[in-house]
Amino acid sequence: MIFKKLFSYDNSKHLKKKILNIAIPNIISNITIPMLGIVDLALVGHLESKVYIGAIAIGSMIFNFIYWGFSFLRMGTSGFTAQSYGKKDFKESFYILYRALFVGALGAILLLILQKPIDLLSFYILNGSNEVEFYAQQYFYIRIWAAPATIAIYSISGWYIGMQNAKIPMIIAIVINILNIGFNLFFVKVIGMKSDGVALGTVFAQYSGLIVGLIFLTKHSKRLKIYLVIKDIIQTKALKKFFKVNKDIFIRTMSLVLALSFFTAKSAKSGDTLLAVNTLLLQFFTIYAYIVDGFAYAGEALAGRYFGAKDKSNLVKVTKLLFYWGLVLAAIFTIAYYFGDNLLLSVLTNNVEVINNIQIYLFWIYLIPILTFGAFIWDGIFIGVTASSGMRNAMLISTFLIFLPSYFILHHFFNNHGLWAAFMLFMVARFVTLSIYAPKKIFQKI
């Protein structure tokens, strides 16, 4: 019944415009993120050794684990802020920003203090070659100093999305990623650094982005000063609600990172060549994920707004429209990947061994768009209405009852194909479980 209701088309021009006003700026800004990944891989993929690809893959995976763990600050902040916006409670929206920045600052300080234990644990779990681990550790100890800026940007971007303003997060993201590309080209091509130059470029770019974000916040300086009331910001009831929702999002996100980290770790154990192959193939997943996330962000902002305003009719309409656009986008990307796969690969690397080994796995990238878009769209809607327990449960089921058991069964018979099959089942399971939770966790609560 949920699928029938979901795909019954609703032609609402007013809502279409609102969705596109939020989705398009986020798509534009998100495009720059995989572009950065492509440039990074292209830089190290054309160096003299394939170990630099592996170093970037492992180093990036560690930071995915760290930063995605803090992504609850962006998600929770956007959801709470959107609901405050729907209720027209702007005072509370500024308190939410302060709470997110405060929690993020504590987290960043903790990361810097614990960088050595994080290094020891990460490289104990990951089994790359000695050469790959050497360069990955170089990358780690440089990039960790970007933590305060990266985490603060999560809070600022999430707040603006919740306030129905996607243009400022777009500008911040574009500035960060264009500067990151420029810095990386400078450090690698001009200075002659390797994967460590990619890490240093990221540090410079993140702090540049934070400066831009703080400049935009000065436009609200009057309200920021008025609402800087410590006793209201750290109000026990509000903080409990903030941490309860964000705890669920944290568990959900860490389960997702665990699945992706498991994927990379198993690739690393299969040798440097297969690690490079899977790293390059995952770029196709990353590119699509960031594009479709533009509509997921629109779901966060608008679902949260209508949920806060108790407007069930528009919430249902927005949900339908988001899934239609997700389906259209999936079809476009499937066609683009089918005809443009080797063109993108030629940009990423000229390593003949890697290109030859990757050919038998290319069909998996054609399945990515259609099998994954539903999970991304639901994520945005669930985040907007802060239905965090449903997201948490869906991700735990998908990770521990679907992905991991599927891997151990399928990998035994099909090797790397089994790893990819388990990952695709994981994404489908996320869509199905969230669809099952949606009526109770979202629509019946209004």
C-alpha positions as a printed NumPy array, in Angstrom:
array([[  0.   ,   0.   ,   0.   ],
       [  2.844,   2.37 ,   0.858],
       [  4.387,   1.909,  -2.618],
       [  1.057,   2.548,  -4.371],
       [  0.5  ,   5.788,  -2.442],
       [  4.105,   6.827,  -2.913],
       [  4.098,   6.582,  -6.69 ],
       [  0.656,   8.117,  -7.334],
       [  1.794,  11.288,  -9.103],
       [  0.812,  14.707,  -7.772],
       [  1.285,  17.726, -10.052],
       [  1.908,  20.62 ,  -7.677],
       [  3.759,  23.51 ,  -9.375],
       [  4.083,  25.397,  -6.087],
       [  5.834,  22.495,  -4.368],
       [  7.907,  21.722,  -7.44 ],
       [  9.339,  25.228,  -7.295],
       [ 10.108,  24.955,  -3.58 ],
       [ 11.835,  21.597,  -4.064],
       [ 13.91 ,  22.851,  -6.99 ],
       [ 14.851,  26.066,  -5.15 ],
       [ 16.502,  23.906,  -2.502],
       [ 17.576,  20.899,  -4.573],
       [ 19.316,  22.724,  -7.445],
       [ 21.749,  24.789,  -5.292],
       [ 22.56 ,  21.639,  -3.307],
       [ 23.121,  19.64 ,  -6.494],
       [ 25.449,  22.364,  -7.787],
       [ 27.395,  22.425,  -4.539],
       [ 27.427,  18.627,  -4.262],
       [ 28.812,  18.271,  -7.778],
       [ 32.012,  19.915,  -6.569],
       [ 32.543,  17.186,  -3.931],
       [ 32.951,  14.193,  -6.286],
       [ 34.832,  16.511,  -8.646],
       [ 37.34 ,  16.965,  -5.843],
       [ 37.544,  13.197,  -5.366],
       [ 38.067,  12.733,  -9.092],
       [ 40.862,  15.33 ,  -9.169],
       [ 42.517,  13.766,  -6.114],
       [ 42.429,  10.297,  -7.67 ],
       [ 43.514,  11.648, -11.047],
       [ 46.503,  13.363,  -9.412],
       [ 47.695,  10.274,  -7.543],
       [ 46.414,   7.857, -10.207],
       [ 48.91 ,   9.281, -12.687],
       [ 51.872,   9.108, -10.309],
       [ 54.491,   6.409, -10.689],
       [ 52.885,   3.909,  -8.306],
       [ 49.355,   2.617,  -7.651],
       [ 50.046,   2.644,  -3.877],
       [ 49.063,   6.321,  -3.762],
       [ 45.527,   5.399,  -4.868],
       [ 45.368,   2.92 ,  -2.012],
       [ 46.771,   5.478,   0.432],
       [ 44.082,   8.004,  -0.516],
       [ 41.415,   5.275,  -0.279],
       [ 42.426,   4.159,   3.212],
       [ 43.147,   7.669,   4.494],
       [ 39.823,   8.953,   3.165],
       [ 38.003,   5.973,   4.642],
       [ 39.345,   6.81 ,   8.112],
       [ 38.094,  10.383,   7.769],
       [ 34.775,   9.172,   6.388],
       [ 34.43 ,   7.161,   9.571],
       [ 35.35 ,  10.184,  11.708],
       [ 33.44 ,  12.917,   9.91 ],
       [ 30.371,  10.9  ,   9.033],
       [ 30.237,  10.148,  12.724],
       [ 29.839,  13.896,  13.234],
       [ 27.463,  14.362,  10.31 ],
       [ 24.604,  14.096,  12.806],
       [ 25.4  ,  17.758,  13.494],
       [ 24.389,  18.684,   9.944],
       [ 21.44 ,  16.284,   9.765],
       [ 20.042,  16.889,  13.232],
       [ 20.589,  20.627,  12.945],
       [ 18.767,  20.846,   9.596],
       [ 15.835,  18.759,  10.874],
       [ 15.362,  20.658,  14.135],
       [ 15.855,  24.021,  12.427],
       [ 13.364,  23.201,   9.65 ],
       [ 10.734,  22.281,  12.235],
       [ 11.393,  25.512,  14.159],
       [ 11.05 ,  27.372,  10.861],
       [  7.711,  25.655,  10.216],
       [  6.535,  26.694,  13.684],
       [  7.927,  30.227,  13.086],
       [  9.992,  29.873,  16.262],
       [ 13.115,  31.713,  15.054],
       [ 14.478,  32.171,  18.545],
       [ 14.744,  28.396,  18.948],
       [ 16.39 ,  28.093,  15.534],
       [ 19.302,  30.258,  16.717],
       [ 19.582,  28.2  ,  19.907],
       [ 19.856,  25.086,  17.731],
       [ 22.781,  26.642,  15.843],
       [ 24.594,  27.477,  19.07 ],
       [ 24.036,  23.959,  20.459],
       [ 25.391,  22.366,  17.281],
       [ 28.503,  24.595,  17.223],
       [ 29.154,  23.936,  20.93 ],
       [ 28.879,  20.144,  20.573],
       [ 30.981,  20.246,  17.393],
       [ 33.759,  22.23 ,  19.076],
       [ 33.992,  19.7  ,  21.904],
       [ 34.101,  16.857,  19.394],
       [ 36.853,  18.486,  17.325],
       [ 39.033,  19.071,  20.396],
       [ 38.573,  15.422,  21.366],
       [ 39.652,  14.25 ,  17.897],
       [ 42.853,  16.271,  18.042],
       [ 43.678,  14.93 ,  21.504],
       [ 42.992,  11.315,  20.471],
       [ 44.651,  11.35 ,  17.047],
       [ 47.365,   8.858,  18.029],
       [ 44.939,   6.215,  19.415],
       [ 42.716,   6.738,  16.331],
       [ 45.744,   6.09 ,  14.111],
       [ 46.748,   2.925,  15.982],
       [ 43.209,   1.506,  15.981],
       [ 42.523,   2.374,  12.332],
       [ 45.661,   0.807,  10.906],
       [ 45.317,  -2.203,  13.188],
       [ 41.888,  -2.889,  11.676],
       [ 42.905,  -2.101,   8.069],
       [ 45.241,  -4.507,   6.377],
       [ 46.849,  -2.637,   3.501],
       [ 50.396,  -3.24 ,   2.347],
       [ 53.219,  -1.622,   4.328],
       [ 53.846,   0.93 ,   1.583],
       [ 50.169,   1.898,   1.324],
       [ 49.9  ,   2.253,   5.113],
       [ 53.007,   4.451,   5.25 ],
       [ 51.534,   7.019,   2.853],
       [ 48.06 ,   6.693,   4.378],
       [ 49.495,   7.586,   7.805],
       [ 51.184,  10.653,   6.335],
       [ 47.82 ,  11.661,   4.902],
       [ 46.053,  11.062,   8.236],
       [ 48.361,  13.139,  10.457],
       [ 48.095,  16.149,   8.152],
       [ 44.379,  16.064,   7.414],
       [ 43.312,  15.565,  11.08 ],
       [ 44.06 ,  19.268,  11.682],
       [ 41.128,  20.189,   9.464],
       [ 38.726,  18.641,  12.002],
       [ 37.614,  21.852,  13.794],
       [ 36.772,  23.583,  10.506],
       [ 35.044,  20.568,   8.928],
       [ 32.794,  19.917,  11.915],
       [ 31.859,  23.596,  12.332],
       [ 30.885,  23.748,   8.649],
       [ 28.498,  20.803,   9.2  ],
       [ 26.595,  22.815,  11.797],
       [ 26.495,  26.013,   9.76 ],
       [ 25.387,  24.273,   6.539],
       [ 22.741,  22.203,   8.335],
       [ 21.333,  25.337,   9.958],
       [ 21.015,  27.213,   6.675],
       [ 19.322,  24.237,   4.979],
       [ 16.834,  24.07 ,   7.842],
       [ 16.191,  27.797,   7.377],
       [ 15.204,  26.974,   3.749],
       [ 18.35 ,  28.647,   2.406],
       [ 20.336,  26.298,   0.173],
       [ 22.34 ,  29.013,  -1.574],
       [ 24.731,  29.784,   1.281],
       [ 25.707,  26.11 ,   1.87 ],
       [ 26.162,  25.932,  -1.921],
       [ 28.583,  28.887,  -1.893],
       [ 30.505,  27.463,   1.074],
       [ 30.814,  24.033,  -0.574],
       [ 31.865,  25.469,  -3.928],
       [ 34.519,  27.665,  -2.281],
       [ 35.875,  24.714,  -0.279],
       [ 36.052,  22.266,  -3.154],
       [ 37.364,  24.633,  -5.827],
       [ 40.061,  25.873,  -3.442],
       [ 40.774,  22.268,  -2.473],
       [ 41.324,  21.344,  -6.106],
       [ 43.58 ,  24.388,  -6.547],
       [ 45.605,  23.681,  -3.411],
       [ 45.971,  19.987,  -4.319],
       [ 47.183,  20.805,  -7.825],
       [ 49.677,  23.264,  -6.352],
       [ 51.05 ,  20.911,  -3.686],
       [ 51.238,  17.839,  -5.963],
       [ 52.07 ,  19.285,  -9.382],
       [ 54.082,  22.382,  -8.414],
       [ 55.656,  21.474,  -5.064],
       [ 56.049,  17.775,  -5.95 ],
       [ 54.276,  16.313,  -2.917],
       [ 52.324,  13.039,  -3.145],
       [ 49.263,  11.935,  -1.143],
       [ 50.463,  14.2  ,   1.691],
       [ 49.929,  17.177,  -0.639],
       [ 46.309,  16.126,  -1.129],
       [ 45.844,  16.089,   2.657],
       [ 47.454,  19.52 ,   3.121],
       [ 45.255,  20.975,   0.388],
       [ 42.192,  19.727,   2.268],
       [ 43.295,  21.457,   5.484],
       [ 43.754,  24.818,   3.769],
       [ 40.442,  24.529,   1.92 ],
       [ 38.38 ,  23.588,   4.993],
       [ 39.542,  26.613,   6.986],
       [ 38.874,  28.836,   3.982],
       [ 35.324,  27.474,   3.868],
       [ 34.837,  28.078,   7.585],
       [ 35.868,  31.716,   7.17 ],
       [ 33.279,  32.108,   4.396],
       [ 30.598,  30.514,   6.592],
       [ 31.377,  32.816,   9.511],
       [ 31.233,  35.847,   7.21 ],
       [ 27.706,  34.848,   6.159],
       [ 26.674,  34.427,   9.805],
       [ 27.678,  38.027,  10.518],
       [ 24.539,  39.031,   8.561],
       [ 22.599,  37.661,  11.536],
       [ 24.909,  39.273,  14.092],
       [ 22.097,  41.217,  15.811],
       [ 19.997,  38.123,  16.434],
       [ 23.04 ,  36.037,  17.272],
       [ 23.921,  38.523,  20.034],
       [ 20.335,  38.743,  21.308],
       [ 19.927,  34.971,  21.525],
       [ 23.336,  34.266,  23.023],
       [ 21.721,  33.302,  26.331],
       [ 23.73 ,  30.43 ,  27.808],
       [ 21.02 ,  29.148,  30.174],
       [ 18.542,  28.828,  27.29 ],
       [ 21.066,  27.293,  24.911],
       [ 22.074,  24.575,  27.398],
       [ 18.528,  24.016,  28.644],
       [ 18.395,  20.423,  29.911],
       [ 15.167,  19.4  ,  28.148],
       [ 16.266,  20.847,  24.799],
       [ 19.729,  19.288,  25.035],
       [ 18.23 ,  15.883,  25.89 ],
       [ 16.044,  16.046,  22.786],
       [ 19.012,  17.246,  20.7  ],
       [ 21.219,  14.395,  21.903],
       [ 18.461,  11.763,  21.675],
       [ 17.799,  12.439,  17.998],
       [ 21.482,  12.914,  17.211],
       [ 22.384,   9.73 ,  19.094],
       [ 20.112,   7.765,  16.755],
       [ 21.515,   9.553,  13.701],
       [ 25.031,   8.855,  14.988],
       [ 24.299,   5.127,  15.338],
       [ 22.694,   5.116,  11.887],
       [ 25.638,   6.94 ,  10.32 ],
       [ 28.281,   4.801,  12.009],
       [ 26.522,   1.677,  10.724],
       [ 26.681,   3.133,   7.211],
       [ 30.356,   4.011,   7.632],
       [ 30.985,   0.523,   9.   ],
       [ 29.524,  -0.975,   5.816],
       [ 31.628,   1.296,   3.567],
       [ 34.739,   0.777,   5.695],
       [ 34.186,  -2.987,   5.639],
       [ 33.959,  -2.759,   1.843],
       [ 37.291,  -0.901,   1.613],
       [ 38.99 ,  -3.102,   4.222],
       [ 38.041,  -6.28 ,   2.355],
       [ 39.248,  -4.691,  -0.879],
       [ 42.584,  -3.847,   0.775],
       [ 43.023,  -7.438,   1.951],
       [ 42.663,  -8.585,  -1.667],
       [ 45.77 ,  -6.679,  -2.737],
       [ 46.738,  -3.237,  -3.995],
       [ 45.325,  -3.816,  -7.479],
       [ 41.827,  -4.803,  -6.333],
       [ 41.871,  -2.003,  -3.752],
       [ 42.575,   0.463,  -6.565],
       [ 39.853,  -1.145,  -8.743],
       [ 37.156,  -0.889,  -6.075],
       [ 38.253,   2.611,  -5.064],
       [ 37.782,   3.82 ,  -8.639],
       [ 34.435,   2.038,  -9.014],
       [ 33.182,   3.584,  -5.783],
       [ 33.695,   7.002,  -7.383],
       [ 30.664,   6.24 ,  -9.556],
       [ 28.637,   5.557,  -6.412],
       [ 29.97 ,   8.728,  -4.765],
       [ 29.188,  10.94 ,  -7.754],
       [ 25.598,   9.703,  -7.939],
       [ 25.121,   9.837,  -4.167],
       [ 26.107,  13.496,  -3.97 ],
       [ 23.854,  14.463,  -6.887],
       [ 20.742,  12.673,  -5.607],
       [ 21.488,  14.1  ,  -2.151],
       [ 20.429,  17.475,  -3.578],
       [ 16.848,  16.171,  -3.519],
       [ 17.446,  14.499,  -0.159],
       [ 18.425,  17.904,   1.27 ],
       [ 15.233,  19.354,  -0.179],
       [ 13.438,  16.573,   1.679],
       [ 15.162,  17.578,   4.919],
       [ 14.157,  21.22 ,   4.596],
       [ 10.591,  20.833,   3.309],
       [  9.581,  17.672,   5.173],
       [ 10.812,  19.268,   8.404],
       [  8.995,  22.498,   7.618],
       [  5.628,  20.83 ,   6.896],
       [  6.038,  18.397,   9.778],
       [  6.668,  21.313,  12.141],
       [  3.646,  23.147,  10.712],
       [  1.464,  19.974,  11.04 ],
       [  0.741,  20.14 ,   7.295],
       [  0.286,  16.469,   6.351],
       [ -1.115,  17.185,   2.882],
       [  1.983,  19.032,   1.675],
       [  4.282,  16.546,   3.414],
       [  2.739,  13.694,   1.396],
       [  2.917,  15.702,  -1.845],
       [  6.568,  16.59 ,  -1.275],
       [  7.403,  12.932,  -0.637],
       [  5.779,  11.845,  -3.917],
       [  7.526,  14.532,  -5.939],
       [ 10.911,  13.73 ,  -4.432],
       [ 10.615,  10.068,  -5.403],
       [  9.595,  10.919,  -8.955],
       [ 12.626,  13.153,  -9.419],
       [ 14.819,  10.514,  -7.822],
       [ 13.573,   7.957, -10.339],
       [ 14.175,  10.305, -13.287],
       [ 17.682,  11.066, -12.038],
       [ 18.395,   7.336, -11.661],
       [ 17.413,   6.708, -15.281],
       [ 19.626,   9.546, -16.541],
       [ 22.654,   8.341, -14.597],
       [ 22.204,   4.719, -15.666],
       [ 22.401,   5.798, -19.309],
       [ 25.334,   8.147, -18.631],
       [ 27.305,   5.452, -16.8  ],
       [ 26.65 ,   2.861, -19.519],
       [ 28.051,   5.075, -22.27 ],
       [ 30.637,   7.063, -20.283],
       [ 32.221,   4.556, -17.896],
       [ 35.596,   4.136, -19.581],
       [ 35.862,   7.839, -20.353],
       [ 35.7  ,   8.663, -16.635],
       [ 38.101,   5.843, -15.802],
       [ 40.644,   7.203, -18.295],
       [ 40.505,  10.522, -16.43 ],
       [ 41.044,   8.815, -13.079],
       [ 44.031,   6.642, -13.972],
       [ 46.356,   5.519, -16.749],
       [ 47.516,   2.428, -14.868],
       [ 47.097,  -0.372, -17.437],
       [ 46.894,  -3.142, -14.83 ],
       [ 44.102,  -1.392, -12.941],
       [ 42.135,  -0.555, -16.115],
       [ 42.381,  -4.149, -17.38 ],
       [ 41.253,  -5.607, -14.056],
       [ 38.32 ,  -3.218, -13.694],
       [ 36.505,  -4.237, -16.88 ],
       [ 34.748,  -7.349, -15.502],
       [ 33.21 ,  -5.303, -12.661],
       [ 31.831,  -2.395, -14.698],
       [ 28.267,  -3.764, -14.849],
       [ 27.883,  -3.071, -11.122],
       [ 28.066,   0.678, -11.717],
       [ 25.117,   0.473, -14.124],
       [ 22.998,  -0.867, -11.246],
       [ 24.004,   1.817,  -8.747],
       [ 21.485,   4.578,  -9.657],
       [ 18.276,   2.547,  -9.802],
       [ 19.08 ,   0.397,  -6.751],
       [ 20.187,   3.218,  -4.457],
       [ 18.091,   6.357,  -5.115],
       [ 15.201,   5.299,  -2.852],
       [ 17.402,   5.016,   0.23 ],
       [ 18.827,   8.514,  -0.289],
       [ 15.4  ,  10.132,  -0.752],
       [ 13.959,   8.462,   2.351],
       [ 16.994,   9.535,   4.373],
       [ 16.292,  13.196,   3.621],
       [ 12.625,  12.908,   4.6  ],
       [ 13.349,  10.991,   7.811],
       [ 16.032,  13.524,   8.802],
       [ 13.663,  16.44 ,   8.184],
       [ 10.969,  15.076,  10.495],
       [ 13.653,  13.853,  12.958],
       [ 12.281,  10.301,  12.775],
       [ 15.676,   9.167,  13.995],
       [ 14.711,   5.855,  15.601],
       [ 13.282,   4.591,  12.301],
       [ 16.47 ,   5.571,  10.458],
       [ 18.582,   3.896,  13.102],
       [ 16.621,   0.64 ,  13.056],
       [ 16.497,   0.49 ,   9.254],
       [ 20.267,   0.95 ,   9.017],
       [ 21.028,  -1.631,  11.716],
       [ 18.837,  -4.2  ,   9.942],
       [ 20.389,  -3.415,   6.562],
       [ 23.96 ,  -3.583,   7.881],
       [ 23.917,  -6.503,  10.285],
       [ 21.112,  -8.687,   8.952],
       [ 21.58 ,  -8.083,   5.22 ],
       [ 24.993,  -6.692,   4.231],
       [ 27.381,  -8.646,   6.47 ],
       [ 25.652, -12.064,   6.146],
       [ 25.313, -11.54 ,   2.376],
       [ 29.005, -10.761,   2.065],
       [ 30.169, -13.886,   3.893],
       [ 27.875, -16.063,   1.778],
       [ 28.368, -14.434,  -1.621],
       [ 32.07 , -13.594,  -1.369],
       [ 32.835, -17.254,  -0.722],
       [ 31.391, -18.188,  -4.124],
       [ 31.869, -15.041,  -6.233],
       [ 34.873, -13.229,  -4.684],
       [ 34.808,  -9.478,  -5.509],
       [ 31.49 ,  -9.822,  -7.326],
       [ 30.097, -11.137,  -4.037],
       [ 31.314,  -8.03 ,  -2.233],
       [ 29.542,  -5.781,  -4.755],
       [ 26.371,  -7.88 ,  -4.661],
       [ 26.252,  -7.609,  -0.851],
       [ 26.691,  -3.835,  -1.085],
       [ 23.814,  -3.501,  -3.57 ],
       [ 21.578,  -5.664,  -1.349],
       [ 22.489,  -3.373,   1.536],
       [ 21.26 ,  -0.29 ,  -0.347],
       [ 18.024,  -1.999,  -1.438],
       [ 17.402,  -3.146,   2.136],
       [ 17.721,   0.454,   3.348],
       [ 14.982,   1.557,   0.931],
       [ 12.66 ,  -1.317,   1.833],
       [ 13.036,  -0.981,   5.612],
       [ 12.59 ,   2.811,   5.528],
       [  9.478,   2.356,   3.369],
       [  8.062,  -0.002,   5.977],
       [  8.83 ,   2.426,   8.826],
       [  7.565,   5.546,   7.008],
       [  3.792,   5.314,   7.69 ],
       [  4.211,   4.926,  11.455],
       [  7.284,   7.103,  11.995],
       [  6.323,   9.98 ,   9.713],
       [  2.768,  10.249,   8.368],
       [  0.827,   8.94 ,  11.374],
       [  2.565,  11.449,  13.695],
       [  0.857,  14.486,  12.177]])
